Amino acid sequence: MATLIEDDDLKKPAASPAAPAPAVPGAQPAKPKTGTGFTNIGRIVNANQGNKLGSTISGNIQNQASQVKQGIQGAQSQFQQQAQANRLDSAENQQKVQSVLQDPTKATDQDVQAFSQFRSGQYGGPTGLQNADQLRAQAEAAKAMGQATGSMGGRQALLQRYAGTPQYNAGQQRLDSVLLGQTGANDLRQARRATTGLTGALQSGEQAAAAQAQELQGRAQAFGQDVNAQLESKYNPMSSDLDARVKAAQDAEVARQQSLNEFRQTLQPSFNVPNAADVTRASTGQYNPFTGQRGTGSGIFDSSEQQSDQAALDSALAKGYIPKEQYDQLTSLNSRSNFVDKGQDLGRLGLYNTNQYGYDTANPGYTSIRELLNKNLSEQTANDASRASIADDSTLANLNALQRLRGGQAEFNPTQRTAYQAGSQSLNLDPILQKLQQKNIFGRY
């Protein structure tokens, strides 16, 4: 508030003039002094040059502006810290990706959860300044206080806020406002400068935060795409290779069965034995219904049966069912022209009933070599060729781990799978050939 002038009572009328001096003959009478009875306002202003109102109000406004600036700077600093802490493509996350993909089978549940976030490609940090609305209101309020220093009404409001007391009346407020405008001009200018640009600074901070958040989102998206690409580059080749192995096993089983069926066809009789009358005619040297010629009964079988036996042996060798040594031995046995004798030789070993190789209509069309092959041929069919049955344990473990990191469920249960067993066939002639050698059957041919 204004300081009173001690040598004058500014609130009271001036003192009464002294009594007039006696009149001097011939002199003009003195004129009385006139005035308002109050001291000039300039004297009040001069007396209040050290008044603290300007610095008090300016200090409060500048403090308010400083708090707003600190709030903006604090919000920007907090944004930076949180934004960096939530960078999806941080060096730490990039290192984690490489470490986990080096051995996916060691990935923990926390790693799987982290990869889910990585694959999303979403930045999870702040996108703007925290409590920006509150800061904006504070900046606007400080700006309004700065503008208030330039008008009488504004200064009166500031005086009421920062210098007023319950006994502060309107007259005192008007006088202080005048004094504030005169003696506190420099302080008020400093207050206005302090509040200038606050809203602009906040707006710039918000724009910078939004731009940085957008950049971090772009980086997060690129990081997520890269993580997905790395996962697929590991998973897809393994998965495709496993699918190829399944198909190869299935194709191999089809080919094996087809080859075996072809071989079995060579073991079938090459012709049908006719009725009993024709057999009797052939056996007694009468007309041969198979060749159109006359001849012995056994002769009607020899040539075609020998060729069929040899065809079966050739097929067994070509398909790898018998080794070359066994092929040579059986080819030697087949070289005899009379297949009945061959059957009898085998019959002597207790392998077959010799009448199967005569003209027995109950057992037509058998020959010793083909029956020998047929009776000793066995087959083991393949079990189901699937991804679970074909893959080895290491492949299953890696595919399961990668599938989890890709966001799926583990495909295989290693404890509930049966390993694939390919189909096979065997033609075990060793015991029979050993008996033939023991009886020196081959030596007879």
Number of C-alpha atoms within 10 A of each C-alpha: 18 20 13 13 14 8 6 12 13 16 10 10 13 14 7 6 8 6 6 9 8 7 10 8 6 6 7 8 11 9 6 7 6 6 8 8 13 13 17 10 13 10 10 17 20 14 15 21 15 12 19 16 23 26 19 17 24 26 16 16 27 23 16 21 28 16 16 26 22 12 19 26 16 14 22 20 13 14 22 18 13 15 21 14 12 16 20 28 21 15 9 10 16 14 11 15 18 13 13 18 18 11 12 24 17 14 17 13 11 9 17 20 13 15 23 17 16 24 23 16 22 19 24 17 19 19 19 20 24 16 11 17 11 12 21 18 13 20 27 17 18 28 23 16 25 26 19 18 28 15 12 15 13 17 26 23 18 21 23 17 11 14 16 16 10 6 7 13 11 11 9 14 20 16 16 25 28 18 24 29 19 15 22 23 17 14 21 27 16 17 28 23 14 21 26 18 14 22 22 12 16 24 15 12 20 20 14 15 21 16 14 18 22 14 13 23 21 15 19 25 20 17 22 23 16 15 22 19 13 14 20 16 11 15 18 13 11 17 17 11 12 21 16 13 17 21 16 13 21 19 12 15 19 14 12 18 18 12 14 19 12 12 21 17 12 20 23 17 18 17 13 10 18 14 9 12 9 17 20 14 17 23 19 14 15 16 17 20 14 15 11 9 13 18 17 16 21 20 19 20 24 16 13 14 24 22 14 19 29 20 16 22 26 17 20 21 17 13 14 12 19 20 13 13 10 15 17 13 14 18 17 14 21 21 15 15 16 16 26 22 16 21 23 20 20 21 17 15 15 10 15 17 14 19 15 20 23 21 21 15 15 9 12 16 20 22 25 27 24 23 18 20 21 17 11 14 16 13 12 11 14 17 15 17 21 19 20 22 20 23 23 14 13 10 15 24 20 19 24 22 24 26 19 22 26 18 13 11 12 16 15 16 11 15 6 9 12 14 18 19 15 17 17 14 14 13 18 15 15 12 8 15 16 11 14 19 12 11 14 11 17 15 10 9 10
